[in-house]
Amino acid sequence: MVDVFELVKSAVSSCTGRCRGGLMLGLANLGGGLDGFVGAFYPVATNIIVVNSLPLARLRETEPGLFKPYAFHILLHEYVHALGVVDEAEARALVSKISNETFGADHPVTDFARSLTKYMPKLVYPIYGWKPSEDYEIDLVKGFDRSSVSPYIW
């Protein structure tokens, strides 16, 4: 996830000229069921992206070749939110544009941006203002956003 995020930041910078440092990544089992699940969320005005570990685990077991494209897509979507794009429709459009410019129309990352439900039935993006339940644990990923941290700190 750390390496994928570095690619996300590079793609966003290349396509939009925008960047942001100092983010953390948390993995949490946010669950999922027949009515869908949340892939990730970015609490507005924070420095953390929280990714649902459940679909990541399922992809590792069932479609390992899609793990990195899915991770890229999810991190890209939340990174766009972290850059200040809070409107879901605007975020999705920007994610689609960046994915297409970076990987081309036929790449799985771009396909995820076009239709995530094609790969994960019932997967839904949270609406603005969505909040998870309070009974989950977040595991922070060490070394996330490493290019924004001076080696002096380590």
Buried (B, 14 or more C-beta within 10 A) or exposed (E): BEEBBBBBBEBBEEBBEBEBEEBBBBBBBBEBEEEBBBBBBBBEEEEBBBBBBBBBEBBEEEBEEBBBBBBBBBBBBBBBBBBEBBEBEEBBBBBBBBBBEBBEEEBBBBBBBEEBEEBBEEBBBBEEEEEBEEEBEBEEBEEBBBEEEEEEEE
